[in-house]
């Protein structure tokens, strides 16, 4: 099964690029990573999908999660209790 890609683009003023001191390609890569991190953190993407969106390996994405102090596994106390009880059976 082949996946179809979609391009998403938007304009950024040259003043912003200048303030960030980044080339467009560099900023694009950072934005992909930051978007993937936030979508993963907010439970919108799985770990694998977020790494794919970021354009990095799973290992690199895991390192980025650690650098940004984003938990790989984030259970609420209730969810953790349910999960632990199911493992005891």
C-alpha positions, 0 to 999 in steps of 0.5 A: 500500500503506498502512502500519498504525501501532502505538502503544507506551506505558509509564508514567513516574513524575512524579518522572522527568518532574520530574527531566528538567524536560520535558513528556510530549510533549517527552520522547516526541519525545526518546525517539523520536529517541534510539531511532531513533539507537540502532537506526540505530547498531546496524544495526537500521534503515536511515537512512530508517526511522530518520528516519521513526521519529524523526519528522524529515526525513532532513536533520534526522536526518543533523544529529542523527547528526553531533551524536551523533557516529554515523557514517552509513556504518560499514564494518568493515575487512573489509567496506570491503575487499570493497566497494572490491575490487568497485568496482575490477572 
